[in-house]
């Protein structure tokens, strides 16, 4: 129960921070900046993120298989 409460708190804090940023900066301005962004950089960042997920999953795979009796 305590872990679930912490997860809910994290989601609420994250959502609150994003809402504050969109309110302070403005959703229209944020979208305008995203439209001007170089798609090559966004694609490179997305691919690096996916690669990091794959690496983390592989590390867990290796760790869990080393514990197999």
C-alpha positions in Angstrom: 0.0 0.0 0.0 2.8 2.4 0.9 4.5 1.8 -2.5 1.2 2.5 -4.3 0.8 5.7 -2.4 4.3 6.8 -3.4 3.7 6.0 -7.1 0.4 8.0 -7.0 2.3 10.9 -5.3 5.0 10.8 -8.0 2.4 10.9 -10.8 0.6 13.8 -9.2 3.8 15.8 -8.7 4.8 15.2 -12.3 1.4 16.1 -13.6 1.4 19.2 -11.4 4.8 20.3 -12.6 3.8 19.8 -16.3 0.6 21.7 -15.8 2.5 24.6 -14.1 5.0 24.7 -16.9 2.3 24.7 -19.6 0.3 27.4 -17.7 3.4 29.5 -17.1 4.9 29.2 -20.6 1.7 28.6 -22.5 0.6 25.6 -24.6 0.6 27.6 -27.8 4.1 28.8 -27.4 5.3 25.3 -26.5 3.7 23.9 -29.6 5.2 26.6 -31.7 8.7 25.8 -30.4 8.1 22.1 -31.1 7.1 22.9 -34.7 10.3 24.8 -35.2 12.5 22.0 -33.8 14.8 20.1 -36.1 13.3 16.7 -36.6 16.7 15.1 -37.0 17.5 15.9 -33.4 14.2 14.7 -32.1 14.6 11.5 -34.0 18.2 11.0 -32.7 16.9 11.6 -29.2 14.1 9.2 -29.6 16.4 6.5 -31.0 18.9 7.0 -28.1 16.0 6.7 -25.7 14.9 3.4 -27.3 18.5 2.1 -27.3 18.8 2.9 -23.6 15.6 1.0 -22.9 16.9 -2.0 -24.8 20.2 -1.9 -22.9 18.5 -1.6 -19.5 16.2 -4.5 -20.4 19.2 -6.6 -21.4 21.0 -5.8 -18.1 17.9 -7.0 -16.2 17.9 -10.1 -18.3 21.5 -10.9 -17.5 21.0 -10.1 -13.8 17.9 -12.2 -13.4 19.4 -15.2 -15.4 22.4 -15.1 -13.1 20.2 -15.7 -10.1 18.5 -18.7 -11.7 19.2 -21.8 -9.4 
